[in-house]
């Protein structure tokens, strides 16, 4: 089948879509699990006067400034992730994993909170307003597919069984 036929293109698109989903599922699951609780945890910092002022400043940024504030923490964490890779390459797997996990937790907490502060402002950027709902719909469909899979349901059932067992052991 020649590469310029519609059938080939649709198969190629489906294949690329599947690969992207497979690579992103672990990240999406972590983000989904951690986004709201980590943002709520970070929001508690608003009790500090300087943090509250910083949040107010971020909330009042113009659209492109809001986009920069949203992307900046991701960019600032890249060197930390490179450090984790360096630690892996030097045989310090535990340190590398620790750095990577801490960077992911801190990064997700900060980015989630910033997104809460600037989402409405970001929606004033036409390209963002066009693509964000599509991204969200795609992400939700991927997560729905994962959650409805036999593997996910089995793991959820084992987790519930373990919780029931733990309650019985604890109450005995």
PyMOL commands that set and color helices and strands:
alter all, ss='L'
color gray80, all
select helices_A, chain A and resi 6-47+49-59+63-76+78-89+93-122+126-147+150-171
alter helices_A, ss='H'
color red, helices_A
deselect
rebuild
show_as cartoon
